[in-house]
C-alpha cells in the first residue's frame, strides 16, 4: 500500500507490495470512457495518454538513470536485483515506458530512496507550468451524475503547490429545479466567456452574460445553470481561505 504522510511524502508498506517477475501493461487510470461522454470529446487526447504525458513531466526515467550511474550498477545487474529485464529498465530510463507504482517501489528499495525521490523537483526552479489545450480532460461536476450541472477542465493541473485553482467550465442549459447548490471554503471568481449563466447565491438568482464577472465567498451555498441556447463557458478561479 502506498500512502502519504502529512508532509506529502510517500510511505511504503512492504507487506502489501506483490512482486512479480514481469511488468504488466494494466492501466492504473482509465478516463477514456469518462471523456468520451463529455461535450467535444471527439477531439480529446485519451485519458491514458494524458496521464502518461503528466507523469513524463517528472522525468522519472532520467532520475532512475542518474541513480543507477551514481551507484555504478549495470542494467543487467539492476535487473537481477529488481526482477525486471535489462530491456525494460532501459525503456524506463529512456521514457518509453511509464512504471507502475509497485515497479517504482521495487526500484526505490534497491537504491534505498523513497518514492518521493522520483516525484520531487530536484532542480528547484521557479514554478512555470504550461498546460496545452489538447492535454486537458473534461469532467462532470459529480462523477456519478447522468445529467451534470456543469463540466469543467483543470487549466493548471500539472502545477504543484498552487495558490489558486483555475478551470474552464461549461454550463448546459438547465432549469432551476435541475441543479443543486454546493459550497466550499475560500473565494471564487467567475468570468463569462460565452453564453449566459444564472448563479443562485443567498436565495437570489443573478444572470451573467458574456463579459460579466462575479467574485464571492464560496462558503455560502451557490449553484449555476446555463440559460442560453448557445454553449455557456466561463473561466472559474477558486482560492483557499485566508489564514
Helices and strands as residue ranges (DSSP letters): E 2-4, E 10-12, G 14-16, H 32-36, G 41-43, H 47-56, H 60-71, H 75-82, H 86-93, H 101-111, H 116-119, G 133-135, E 138-140, E 151-154, E 164-171, G 176-178, E 187-194, E 196-201, E 204-209, E 213-217, E 222-226, E 232-239
